Amino acid sequence: MNLPVLRGHNDALVLDLLRGAGPAGLGRGDLAVRTGLTPQAVSKIAARLRSEGLVADAGREASTGGKPRTLLRLVPEARYAVGVHLDRDELTAVRVDLAGRVVADARAPLDFGAGPDAVVEEAVRAVARVCGDGAGRGGDRPVVGVGVAAPGPLDWRTGVLGRVTGFPEWEGFPLREVLEGRLGVPVRVDKDTNAGVAAGAGFGEAAFGEAVAYVHVGTGLGAGLRLAGGGEVYRGRRSAAGEFGHQVLRLDGPACRCGGRGCAEVLCLDAVAGGRLEEAARIVGEAAANLVALLDVDRVLLGGRVVAAAPGVFLAGVRGVLGVRAFVGGAVRVELAEGGVAEGAAELVLGPLFGRGV
């Protein structure tokens, strides 16, 4: 048995429960019951986390006749993570605390086609702005790492980009390695849609028991998947899961930039460009219905700038299609994603601290 790893795992269990409890906190007895650890083990973990500044007192439990016990809470400002969304034409950066709350943000125009060197410079400047100290380290606001969400395809394990549709100059670029060298903190790179599902699906205990699909409608059309069971983003062995926009909905339809014809992405974006948002929403709904049927999805989350500009239209359109294409086991919930892609990129960094292998 690897005792250091086990100790780290148990620390993460306690932190995760305190994160979910919010400012009200939890008592050591509750933590022992929920983790399966002994009260003595919980006390030792709490003392260690307190010494690291990660937990603090949250008052006293209501007395049941004995001495009231101290409640513990997470200290959100003890650590921070930065999330960066590299869209094709815009960069968004956020700094979030341990509770996932945005405490600083920055936006700037971005030309992804300008190439890796120019985009890296913009990313470094954006991280400096949200950290407020000209570096990725955060100064007196310790940053545990930077998550970067970028267009796919890419290898999330190595942080190396593939042949991004429309931007072949990015193929083989080691984005994670380069940014780690510039920022001096750990960097995690993933597809924008994977970051989207990490943000939108939540981190509570209940959320990790359901299958969630995040559908992003912006400069492209894609999806992030989190399947029921482990709560982790499903990426596939080749990091290729979620190429939602390139399912063919119309044989011999218009040419798509991926090289195919009649893909959901080209049909949807053509409708958006023509101001036919209800048609675009129905296209997204048909594509989402295919995904639901294949993977038995419980919840579909909608995000991206196009959805944000007309949320009611897209909710109605996708719900309408899924309602007609009824599935066994009841209705599939369709909701707006609460967090943005940049917030999800930060959650990809924070998740392991709480034992979440996002």
N, C-alpha and C positions, 0 to 999 in steps of 0.2 A: 504494500500500500504506500502511495506517495503522500506522506503527511503534509508537506508544504502545499501541494496542489489541493488536498482536501481542505486545509485551513482556508485557502483562498476561495474555494467553492462555498464554504460555509459563511465566510464573510460576505460574499456576493448575495447569498440567500437572504441574509439579514438586511443588507442594504436595499435589496429589491422590495422587500416587504415594507420597509420604512418609506421608500419612495412612493409606493402605492398608497400608504396611509396618509400622506400629506402632513400639514403642520400639526394635526392632532396627535400624531405619533402612535406608538404601540408600547405596551408593557413587556417586560422580559418574559412573563408567563405566556402571553399571546405568541411572542416570537418563538418560544420553545415548542408550543403546540404546533404551530404552522410549519416550522422547519423540521420537527422531529428530533431536535437536539435537546440535550439536558439543560436545565436552568443554569447549571454551573458553566457549561460550555457557552451558552448565550451571554452570560455575564463576562466571561473572558473576551469574547468577540467584541462585546459592547465597549469594554475598557480599551481594547486595541483601536477600535474605530474612533473612539472619543479622543485618544491620544493623537490620532492623525487628523483631527478636526472635522471628521466626516459626520459624526452624530453629536447631538447635544440633548439636554433635558427638555422635555415638552410639558412640564407640570407634573401633577400627581393624579393617579387613578382615583376614582370615587371609592371611598372607604366602604368595605363590607364587614366591618367589625374589627379588623386588624389594622396594622400600620399601613397607610396608603403607600403604594409603590410608585416609583418614579417612571414616567413615560419617556420614551426615547423618540427623537425625530431626526430625519435627515437634515443636514445643513446644506441647502442647495448651493450657496455661494462658496463652498469649500473647493470646488473644482469647476472647470468649464470645458466645453468642447466647441470647436468652430465647424460650421458646415458651409460648404461652397457649392453652389449650383452653376455649372458652366453650361448655359444654354447656347444655342447657335447664335443668338444675337443679343444676349443679356447675361450679366453675371450678378448673382445674388449671394451675399455672405451674411451669416448670422453667428453670434456668439450666444450659446445657451448655457444655463446652469444645470445642476444635476437633476433638477425637477423637469427639465426640458423647456423651461421658459426662456424666451428670447430676451436678452438684456442689451444687445447692440446689433445693428444691422447696417448693411450698405448695399447699394445697387449701382450698376454702371453699365453702359452699353458695351457689347462685346462682339467682336467679329471672329467667330470660331475659325473661319476660313483664312484668317491672317497667319495661322500656323502656330505650332507649339510654343516657340520662344515668346511671341507676343502675348499669348494667352497666359502663360506661366507668369509673366511680369504683372499682368492685371490681377491674377489670383493672389500673388504675394502682396501686392498693394492693398487688396481688399481685406486680407487677413490682418494686416497691420492696422487698418482703419477700425475694424471691429474689436481688436485687442487693445487699441489705444496706446501702444508702446513701440510701434515700428518693427515688431517681430512677432513670430508665432508663439513665443513662450508665454506671453500674457503678463509678464512682470509680477505684480502682487495679485494678479488674477490667474492662478496656475491653470494652464490649458493642457488637458491630457492628450489631445491630438486634434487633427483636422480631418474631417471627412469631405471628400470631393465627389460630387455627382456629375457625370459627364454623359454625352451621347454614346450609345453603344454602336457596334459590339466592342467589348473589352474583356480582359481577363481580370476578374476582381481579386484573384489570389495574388497576382504579381503587380497589378496596377498598370499593365501595358495595354494600350489601345489597339483595337483592330482596325479594319478598313471601314471607318465610319462613312455611312452613306452620304455622298456629296462632298466628303472631305478626305480624299485618299492620302493626303500628306501626313495624316495622323497615324497611319498604320505603323505599328511597331514602336511608337513613342512611349518610353518608360515614365509615365506621368507621376506615379507615386515616388519613384526613386529620385526624380528631379526635385519634386516639391519637398521631400524630406531633407534633401541637401540644402535647400534654400531656407526652410523654416526651422529646422532643428528640432522638430517634434514628430511623433509618429503620424503617418498619413494613411488613410484608407480611401481607395478609389473604387467606385461602383457605378453601375448604370443609374441614370436619373430615375427610371421607373422603380428600381429596387429601393432607392432612397425614399421614393414616394410612398411605397407600401410600408416601409419602416416607420415613417412619420404618421401615416394615416390610420394604421391598424391599431395603434395604442399599445400600452405596455402593461395593462392590468392583468390580473390572473385570468379573468373571464375571456379577455380578448385572445389569449394564446390557445384557446380550445377550438377556434373556428378557422375555416379557410376563407381567406380574404384576397380579392383581386383589386389592385389599384389601377385605374385606367387614366392615362395622362393624355390630354388633348392640348397640344401647344404648337410648336413648329413642326412636330411630328406626332405620331400616334403610337403609344406603347403601353405596356402593362407590367406591373410588378406583382409577384405572387407570394403569398404566405399561406402555406398549407396547414391544416389542422394537425395538432400533435405537439411538435417541438417549438412552434412559434418562430422558427427561422425563415428568413427569406429563401424562397426556392429559386435557385439560379441555374440548375442543371450542370452536368459534368463539364460541358464546354462553355459555361457562362452564357449560354444562348437562350435560356428560358425567357419568356415574356416578349418575344417579337410579335406582339399582338397585331400590330398594324399591317403586317405583311401576310395575313391570311387572305386568301382570294375569295371575294364575295361576288364577283361578276366575271365569268369566263370571257376572255377576249375583250376585257374592259380597257380603260385608258392605261397607258404605260405608267409604271411607277418608277421612282428613282432607284429602287432596289434591283431593277431589271425585269421584274415580273409585270403582270397586267391584271387590272381589276382588283388590286389590293384595297383593303379597308382604308389604309392611310390616304392613298391618292383620291379615293372617292370622298372621304370625309373632308380632306383639306380643300378639294375643289368646291364642295358645297359651302364650306366656310368662306372661301374667297369670293364666292358669288352671293354671299349674304343669305344663303338658304340654311339657316341654323337648325330649323326643325328637321330638315332632311339629314343634316350632319348628325344630329342627335339620334335619329333612327338608325343610321349606319353604325354608330358606336353601339347602339343597343343590340343590333343583330350580331355584331362581332362579340360583344359581351355575352350574349346568349349562347354562342358556340362555346365560349370558355367555361361558362357555368355548367353546360351539359357535359363537357369533357371532364371537368375536375370537381364537380359537385361543390361549387363555391357557395358559401353562406352569405357573403356580403360583398357588394361591389362599391368601391369608393371612386368618385370622380374628382379629378383635379387637373391643373394646368390653366394657362392664361385664357384659353378659349372658353373653358367651362366657367372660370371666374367672371368672365364678361357677360355670361347669360346662364347663370346656374339653374334658374327655373326651367328654361327650355330643355336643358340636358337632363335634368332629373326627370321631367315629364316624359321625354322621348325614350330614355333608357328603361324607365319603369314600365312604360307602355308596351314595349317589345317584350320584356321579360314577363309581364303579366299575361300576354297572349301565348307565349311559349312556356306554358306552365310546366313545372318540374315536380317530381315526386318529393313529398316531404314539406310542401308549403312554399310560400313566397320567399324570394331572395330579396334581402334588403339592399336598397340602392341609396347611398348617402353621399354628401360632399365630404371630401377629405378635409380633416381639421388642420393638419400641418402641411407646410409647403415642402418642396423637394430639398431646399437648403437645410431646413430643420431635420429632415430625415437623414441627410448626410451627417449631421452632427450626432444623431441617434445611432448611426452605424459605429461611431466611435465610443459612445457612452454605453451601449448595450452590454459589452463584455464586462464592464465594471459591475454590472448588476446580474451577471451570470446569464445574460441573454445573448445567445449566439446569433445575433441578427446578421 
